[in-house]
Amino acid sequence: MDGDMNNYTKLYKSLITSTIWQEDNATRILWITMLALSDADGNVEGSIPGIARMAGITIEECEKALAVLTAPDEYSRSKEHDGRRIEAVDGGWFIINRAKYRDKKSDRTQYMRDYMRERRKEPCKQKVNGSLQNVKSKPNLTQKEKEKEKVNTHTMQQVKNCAVLKGITDEQAEAFFHHYNAQGWKRANGQDITDLDSMLVHWRQNQFKFENKGKREIPTAKERMKSMKAKGLI
């Protein structure tokens, strides 16, 4: 019985519009108490004093409420057993329609399971240019792949934080970010960019070469002296 008392019992909102809700407080309380104490098959174990104590009503109120619940109800929506809700059995009581509502709940649960299973089969959708379009969902990734995907993503702030330590301007850092973000954070050979510091240094060196390409280098004083001697000028 202890294990059954820990079970969850669903109360349908139709209870509020049933004829049982027109009864006195003790009857309504006892009915809900019996629903909560019943097992999956509708069995409620106990005695009149015991169930009265569980419901918080007197023994006299409990006896009157049990008489109502075991009596026919011509206005009941359930016509089985002339509308009776419970019947006395050996060791307690039996809720007549408990199995009916249990199966109703199970049908709903199974419906939701089937519904969600079908939903998972549908392609994912995302909004593109104001309209929903199907997109391929990512396959289940392994932990290693998740870590790799996580590492292979850099934010603008991360790039700028690394760049300032290398003496690279925000403008150059932004250019670096937009270039490699568009490339999926991959090098020209297809390898992932994981070492942001070294890649920023490489980027700065390439940018310097590009900016100075075609410019004539100014010779040093030593180089000028050597050239003049070679020409016999000094």
PyMOL commands that set and color helices and strands:
alter all, ss='L'
color gray80, all
select helices_A, chain A and resi 2-5+13-17+19-22+25-37+48-55+59-70+80-83+98-121+143-151+156-165+170-182+196-211+221-230
alter helices_A, ss='H'
color red, helices_A
select strands_A, chain A and resi 43-45+86-89+92-95+124-128+131-135
alter strands_A, ss='S'
color yellow, strands_A
deselect
rebuild
show_as cartoon
